[in-house]
């Protein structure tokens, strides 16, 4: 499997990079029948800041006495976008986390669920039904 890991607005530590590579290797058990050169995986990790409405003095004065959203518990978030290009259709997952590892973990869990659905729909051998011909018989 070909994969790329890209970080935007941040630098990934070696441990975070190793954790993402470990998650990529876990996906190989879900893809035993695919040619490894045909599967492309792009992982984009982006760091961004969320600003709370109550964080600045100007905002406090402006929204005084009004119903205000609660302040954000963690001002720095990481967004992981995982795109897996497969023969029939690509699978795209976007998840948020408070740390790089949390976002990567949530993204790969979602991708594994989507991959199971993909295999059930597009491959007869992996389907939950014993024989797909019994679902709808001819002449009925």
C-alpha positions in Angstrom: 0.0 0.0 0.0 1.3 3.4 -0.9 0.7 6.1 1.7 1.6 9.7 2.5 1.4 11.5 5.8 1.2 15.3 5.5 1.1 17.8 8.4 -0.2 21.3 7.9 0.5 24.2 10.4 2.5 21.8 12.6 5.4 19.4 12.8 4.7 15.8 13.7 6.8 14.2 16.3 8.5 10.8 15.7 6.0 9.1 18.1 3.0 10.5 16.3 4.4 9.5 12.9 5.1 6.0 14.2 1.6 5.7 15.6 0.1 6.7 12.2 2.3 4.2 10.4 1.2 1.5 12.9 -2.5 2.3 12.1 -1.7 2.0 8.4 -0.1 -1.4 8.9 -3.3 -2.5 10.8 -5.3 -1.8 7.6 -3.4 -4.5 5.7 -5.4 -7.2 7.6 -8.6 -5.7 6.1 -7.1 -5.7 2.6 -5.7 -9.2 2.0 -7.2 -9.6 -1.5 -6.3 -6.2 -2.9 -3.2 -5.6 -4.9 -1.0 -3.5 -2.6 0.1 -1.1 -5.4 -3.6 -0.3 -6.3 -4.5 1.1 -2.9 -3.4 4.7 -2.2 -3.8 6.2 1.3 -3.4 10.0 2.0 -3.3 11.2 5.6 -3.5 14.9 6.2 -3.1 16.2 9.8 -4.0 19.8 10.3 -3.6 21.9 13.5 -5.8 24.8 14.1 -7.0 27.0 16.9 -10.6 27.6 18.0 -11.3 30.9 19.6 -13.8 31.1 22.5 -16.4 33.9 22.6 -15.5 34.6 26.2 -11.8 34.6 25.6 -11.2 38.4 24.9 -12.2 41.4 26.9 -14.0 42.9 23.9 -16.1 39.8 23.4 -17.0 39.8 27.1 -18.3 43.4 26.9 -20.1 42.7 23.6 -22.0 39.7 24.8 -22.6 40.8 28.4 -26.1 39.8 29.5 -26.7 37.7 26.4 -26.7 33.9 26.2 -23.2 32.9 25.1 -21.9 29.6 24.0 -19.7 28.1 26.7 -16.0 28.5 26.3 -14.1 25.8 24.4 -12.4 23.4 26.7 -9.3 23.0 24.5 -8.2 25.8 22.2 -6.0 23.6 19.9 -7.5 20.9 17.8 -6.2 18.5 15.2 -8.2 17.5 12.2 -7.3 14.3 10.4 -8.5 13.7 6.8 -7.9 10.2 5.5 -8.5 9.4 1.9 -8.2 5.8 0.7 -8.5 5.3 -3.1 -9.9 1.9 -3.9 -10.9 0.3 -7.3 -14.6 1.1 -7.1 -14.8 4.3 -5.1 -12.7 6.3 -2.7 -13.3 6.3 1.1 -12.9 9.7 2.8 -12.9 10.2 6.6 -12.5 13.5 8.5 -12.2 13.5 12.3 -11.3 16.0 15.1 -9.2 15.3 18.2 -7.5 17.1 21.0 -4.2 15.5 20.1 -2.7 14.1 17.0 -2.9 10.5 18.2 -6.6 10.8 19.3 -7.6 12.2 15.9 -5.6 9.5 14.0 -7.2 6.8 16.2 -10.7 8.1 15.6 -10.1 8.5 11.9 -8.8 5.0 11.4 -11.6 3.4 13.5 -14.1 5.1 11.2 -12.2 4.0 8.1 -12.2 0.4 9.3 -16.0 0.5 9.6 -16.3 2.0 6.2 -13.9 -0.6 4.7 -16.0 -3.4 6.2 -19.1 -2.0 4.5 -17.2 -1.5 1.2 -16.1 -5.1 1.2 -19.6 -6.4 2.0 -21.1 -4.4 -0.9 -18.5 -5.0 -3.6 -17.1 -8.5 -2.9 -19.4 -11.6 -2.8 -16.9 -13.6 -0.7 -17.1 -11.1 2.2 -20.8 -10.5 2.2 -23.0 -11.4 5.2 -25.3 -13.3 2.9 -24.4 -16.9 2.1 -25.5 -16.8 -1.5 -26.5 -13.5 -3.0 -28.7 -15.3 -5.6 -31.2 -16.2 -2.9 -32.0 -12.6 -2.1 -34.1 -12.1 -5.3 -35.1 -15.1 -7.4 -36.0 -14.9 -11.0 -39.6 -14.9 -12.0 -40.9 -13.5 -8.8 
